[in-house]
Amino acid sequence: MDNTNMLTAVDVDGGLLGCPRLRFNKEGSLLAVTTSDNGIKILANSDGFVYINSLGPMDSSRLVDVKPCIADDGDKVKSWNILDVSDPSQTKALCLPDSIAPSKVVRLIYTNSGLALLALTASAVHKLWKWQRSERNPSGKATAYLAPQLWQPPSGKLMTNDIIDGKPAEESAACIALSKNDSYVVSASGGKVSLFNIMTFKVMTMFMPPPPAVTYLAFYPQDNNIIAIGMEDSTIQIYNVQVDEVKTKLRGHQNRITGLAFSQTLNALVSSGADAQLCMWSIDKWEKLKSRCIHEPAGRQSPLVGETKVQFHNDQTHLLVVHDSQISIYDSKLECSRSWSPKDTLPAPISSAIYSCDGLLVYVGFYDGAVGVFDADNLRLRCRIAASAYIPYFSVNSNTTTYPFVIAAHPSEPNQIALGMSDGAVHVVEPSDAELK
């Protein structure tokens, strides 16, 4: 741990998750790695092989029946079984404390550890909430049952993005991405991209001055020094922060980039744009492999335009595509396998959507304040959460509609989400104790 040089690498013949779980045995001679088909691969050094050989031939009577942690169907989900949740008693919701001037939450992410929430507001200011370890919360993870602290460094300095002089930050595209170790965040609000140290809120460096403005950011999973950067001019730049160099520029969209997602299994980057088009790129040669326009819902006359977001499932092959007109699941060939459009009890346009951390659910936000919980395998609606269930003092007679502009899913608690609201509030929402029991 005293240098940055890699000691060794080994080819495990593929089949790993994008972010696999890793566990050493006590002696450090065996390493267990989870695979994309819910299996486990065991890697061993010389001492590990000696130990394995000492066990003799392995027969089925000596194998433990390990149940996969990711089920194959929605019936395995034990939560969000109430079809319509409208009363606060039917859920557990917490509005996070906030002493900073309110501004629309445009981006919201949990840290990879699940111990904190990071929001980027329309005013270009970041807000970081941290939960504390305690007897009631020994893990220190985010929860709706205990209020976190709105954290600021001793200097009291806010973590604020660069903005364009003369242009309100609210009118600029905002984007944010977090490094794997939760130490650094890259962020932009229309001006230069800032690389912040999340512990001190200090700006480490700034790059990519507009025009064109940066509209989306995604870390390359195999090297956090490399960032895929979506631009307002419809290009994607592959940028190396360490050497301050654009490696290549990808062209294929007709409008600004609104989403980027990497798949290590497919060895590909998928991009989405305001042109309602999906493009898949090889990350070996940075060449375009294929492209698709997302399908128009039945009965829609006008062509699709506007923000289109993408997120890979845990299996790293299925892709969630989000547009205000629909949520859809695409396969590795960019073919749409299933789709759902607003209707019935959820008629409003879609504002945001995201997979749960176990990949079994899709959480969807709507412009009328509602949240839908869907089974990921068939996009069947499990639960509709009305705004009155999670917003304190909610009034149906209000002249303005407060809605979740962005949804974040907890990285290890599949039943927990955070909602970044149009009025600047952030709510953490979980099923009630009664339902979980």
N, C-alpha and C positions, 0 to 999 in steps of 0.2 A: 504493500500500500504506500510505499515511500517514493514511487515514481509512476509515470503515466505510460510506461512501455508495456505492451501486452506480453505475457509470459508464454502462452501457448494457445493454440486453437485446434479444434477437432471437428471433422465432418460427421454429423450424426444422421446423414441420409434424409434430411428434411423431415416434414411432418410435425414441426413444432408450432406452438401458438405464437402469435405476434409478441406477446408478453408472457412467456411461460413462467410457471412457479418453479423455483429451484430449492432443493434441500440437500445439504451434505449430511452424511452420517457423523457420529461423534468424533471418529478418528480422521475424518476428512479424506477417506480413501474411496468413498462412493458418492456419486451425485445423482439424485433423482430429478428428472425433468418431465413436466407434463407435456402431452402431445395434443394435437388438434382433434384427434379421434377419441378423446377422453381416456387415453392410455398413459403409461409412464415409461420413459426410457431410463435405464440405469447406466451411467458412465463410471468407469473404474480406472484407477491408476494401477501400478504394479502390485502394491499392497492389497488393493481392492480385489484384483483378480485372484490373488492367493487366498483371500478370505472366501470368495465365491466358490472356488474350486474345492475348498475344504468342506463345503456344505454337501458335496456330492451331487448326483443327478437330481434335478428338480422334477417332482411329479405333481399331478394335480391335487393330491391330498395335502400338499404342503403350501399351496397357494391360498392367499387370503382373498375372499370375495369382496373386492373393492367396488363400491357403487360409484358411478360417474357423478361428478359434481354438477355437470350440466345435463339436464334432462332433455329428452327428445320431443316432449310435447307440453303444451300449456297446462295439462291436467296436473302436472307435478307442482305447479305454483300454488302455494297455500295462502296467499294474501290477496288483497284487493278483490274479494269475492262479492262485495256488496255492489250491485249494479249501479245504483245512484246514491252518491254520498253528497249530502247537501247541508248537514248539520255539523257544527264543530265537534260535537261529541263522537262523531263517527270516524274521526281521524285525529292524528296528533300533529299539530302545526305550530311552528315558532317563527315569529317575525324577528329577524336579527337586529340587535341594538345598533344604532347608527347616529353618531354625533356630527357627521360631515354633511354638508348641504346636499339635499336629495337631487338626484339626476337619473334619468332613465338608465336602467342596467342593460347594456348592449351585448356584453359577453360575461359568462359565468362558468367557472371551472373549479372542481375540487382538486386539491393537491393529490398526487399519486398515493400518498400515505393515508389519505382520508381524514387527516387531522385538521384541515383548514379549508376555507372557501375563499376564492379570489374573484372579485368582480371588477369589470371595467365599465365605467359609466360614459354616458354621452358627452359629459364635460371633460373627458380625457383623464379623469382621476381614477386610480385603482383603490379598492378597499379590500382589506384582508382580515378575515375573522378566524381566530384560533380557539379551539376547544382545549380546556385544561384537564389533566388527569386528576381524578378525585375518587373517593370511595364509591360515589354513584356512577362514575364513568372511568373505570380503571384503565381502559384502553386509550382514553383521550381522543377517541374518534368523534367526528361530527355526529350530532344527535339532535332531535327535536325536543328532547326531554330536559336539556340543560342549555342555558344561553352561553354563547362564546364571548370572547373579548374582541372588540374592533381594535386590531393591533396597529401600533405605530412605533417607529424607532424613537429612542430618547430625544433625538433632534426635533421630533415632531413634524419632520418634512413629509409631505405627501408624495406618493409615487405618481407622477403626472407625465403624460405623453407630450411629445412635441406636436404643435398644431400649426396650421398655415395662417400667417398673418392676414387679417381681414376676412377670414372665412370662419364662421361659427363651428366649433367642434361637433355640435349636434348634427351638422349637415355632412360630416365626413364619415367614410367607412371606418369601422373599428375592428381590430382583430387582435388575438392574443394566443400564445402557445407557451406551455410550461415544459421545462426540461425534465427528464426522467427522474433525476434525483431531487426535484423540488427546489433546487437552489437558484435557478435563473428563470426569468420570464422574458420573452420577446413580445413586444406590443407596439401597436401603431394606431393613431387616431387622425389620419389624414396627412400628418407631417412625416418626419423621419421615423424609422423603426428604432426603438430603444431596447437595449438589453440591460435589464435590471438585475441586481442581486436582491433576491426576495427577502433576505435576512436583514439587510441594511437599508433597502429602498434606494440604494445608490445606482446611478446610471454607469454601467461599465463601458458602453460604447454606443454610438448611434451611426446608422447607415441608411442607404436608400432614400436620399432626399427626393421629394416629388418635384415636378411631375415625371412619370405618372405616380399616383398614390398607391400605396400598398393596401390590398383589400382582404388578404387571407394569409395566414402563416401556419406552417406545419413542420415540426422537427422530423428529419430523416431518422427512422428508428435505429439504424445501425451506427449512426455517428451524429451526436447532438451538435457537432460543429457545423453541420450542413442543414440548411433550412430551405424548404420549398416556399416560395413567396408568390402569391397570386397578386396580379396588378390590375389597376383600373383600365389599362389599355388592352386587356384580354390576354396578356402573356403570362407565363409562369417562369420565374427566375430561380435557378438552383444556385444558392449562394453559400459560400464557405466563410463563416464568421472569422475563423482563426486567421485566414490569410487575406480577408477582405476582398474576395474575388467571386465574380459570377462565373460559375463553371459552364453553364449553358442556359439558353433561353428557349422555352417551349411555346409554339404557336399552334393554335387549333380552334380557339373559341372566337366568337363574334362579339362578345360583350364582356364586362368585367368578371373576374374570377370571384366566386362566392363560396367555394368549398374545395378542400383538398384532403385526401385520405390515402395513407400508405398501406399496402398489404405485403408482408414479408413472404407469405405463402405463395402469392401470385407473382412476387417480385415486381410489383407494379405500383404506380401512383395513379389514382383516379381523381380527376378534377371535375368541378361543376361550375357553371357560370350563370349569369343573369340572362343568357340566351337559352336557358332551359336545356342545355346540352351537356352530356357526359363524355369525357375523353379518358381513355386508359393509356398510360405511358409505361414503357419498359424502363426500369431504374438501372439497368445495366448499360444501355446505350442511350437512354433518354430519347427514345423514338416513340412516336404515336402508334399504338397497336390497333385501336379501334375507337369509334365514337358513336354515340346514339343521342337522338333527341328524346326527351321523356314524353310519354304518351299523354295526350289530352284526355281528361275525364269525359265520360259519356255525357253528351248534351252541352258541352262547352263549345262555343262558337269561335271565340277569339283565340289566337295563338298564345302559347304559354310564354310569359316573360317574368322577370323578377328573380329574387334570390332562390337558389337551389343549393341545398346542403347535402353532404354525403358522409356516411360513417360505416366502417366495416364492422361486421359481426365478429364475435370472438373466434369463429372458425376461419376468419380472414379470407373468406371467399364470397360470402353473401354481403350485399351492400344495401344499407338503408338510404333511400333517396327522399329528401324532404322538400316540398314546395307548398306554397299556400293553398294549392288546389288538391293536394294528395300526399300520402306517404306510400312508398312502394319499396318492394324488395327486388333487387336485381342479382343475377348470378354472375359467375366469373367471366361469362361471355358478354356481359352487359345486356342480357335479355331479362325483361321484366317477368317475374314469376307470380307476383300478386300485388294488389294495389287496393287502397281504401281512400275514399273521398268524403269530405264533410257531408253529413246528412242526418236526418231524424233528430235525435237528442243532442247531436253535436254538429250544428249547421254552419257555424262561423268558420272563416278561413283559418288555416293553420299558421301559427306563429313560430313554432319550434318543435323538434322531436329528437329523441335520443334512445338508444338501447339501454336497458338495465345492465349492470356490470356482469351478470351471469348470462346475458343474451336471451333470456326467456321472455322479457317484456319490452314493449316500446311505449315510452311516455310521450304524450303529445299535448302541446299547449295550443290554445285557441284564442282568437282576438276578442271573444266575449268573456274571457276570464276563466273558462272551464279548462280542465285537464282530463284527458282520456288515457286510460291504461289498457293496452292491447296485448294479446298474445302475439309473440314475435313470429311464430311459425305459420299462423294463418290470418293474422291481423284481425282477429275477432275481438270486439270490445268486451273487456272484462268489467270495467268500472268507469263511471263518469264522476269526476270530482268537481262539484260546483264551486264557484268563487266564494260563496258564503261559507264553505266548509273550512277554508284556510285563511281568509282575510278577516282580521278583527274588525268588528263594527261595520261589516259589509252592508250596503244598502242597495236594494234593487231599484230604488227610485233615484239614485245618483245620476246627475247629468253627464258624468264622464265615466267611461269604462276603463277600469284598471285590469290589465291582462299580463300574463307571463310572456315577455318578449323572448326569453331564453330559458331553457331547462338544462340543468346539470344532473348527472346520475352519480351517486356515491360509488367509488371504485371497489368497495368490498361489501356494501350493504345493498342488496338488490331491491329492497323495498323502500329505499330512501331517495328522495329527489330534492333539489333546490330550485326555486323559481326566482328568476331575476325579472322584476316587474317594471312596467312602463312608468310607474310613479316613483321609481328609485328604491323601493323596498326589496328585500330578499327574504323569502320564506323557505324554511326547511319543512318538508312534509313526509310523514310516515303513516302506516296504518295504525289504528288505535290498538291499545293493549288487548281489548276485548276480542278484536278480530284475530289477532295473532294467536291468542289462546285457543 
